[in-house]
Amino acid sequence: MSSTVPLSDLEQHAMQAALAEAQKAVAADEVPVGAVIMHSRTGNIIAGAHNRMRRDHDATSHAELLALRDAATVLGDRGLQDYTLAVTLEPCAMCAGAIVLARVGTLLFGAWDDKAGMCGSVGDVVRHGKLNHRPAVRGGVLDHDCAALLKDFFAHRR
């Protein structure tokens, strides 16, 4: 399910930044998922985050939600139509719902999540036909790099 379309320079920039955020999660002993919010035309990254569920003792402290919250604060608006969310793992149902509500213009994600992914694997919340907003979605972006971080993390925990 890897993406076969070549990455644009901006997509590469966003996913590399998301991978850097995921590395911060590894250092904090969190599940290595990273996310950034980037202006879709300029490439300016306005927010970035990694999972903080253990640190925050909060099941909702997913990288995507934290990045969306920070971006809304930076912009003074929740609407992210002109922005791309790049995340290293396919978003879950909670995050997919937040992506729709934030009106993210484009979603890029790395590794597919065949257990909880709701952007094409288990389900597809972000492209549900009854919703009033559906972002452009591109999955499998740098999927090998993103999946390797997760595999290595869980291999060391066992």
Order of alpha helices (4+ residues) and beta strands (2+ residues): alpha-beta-beta-alpha-alpha-beta-alpha-beta-beta-alpha
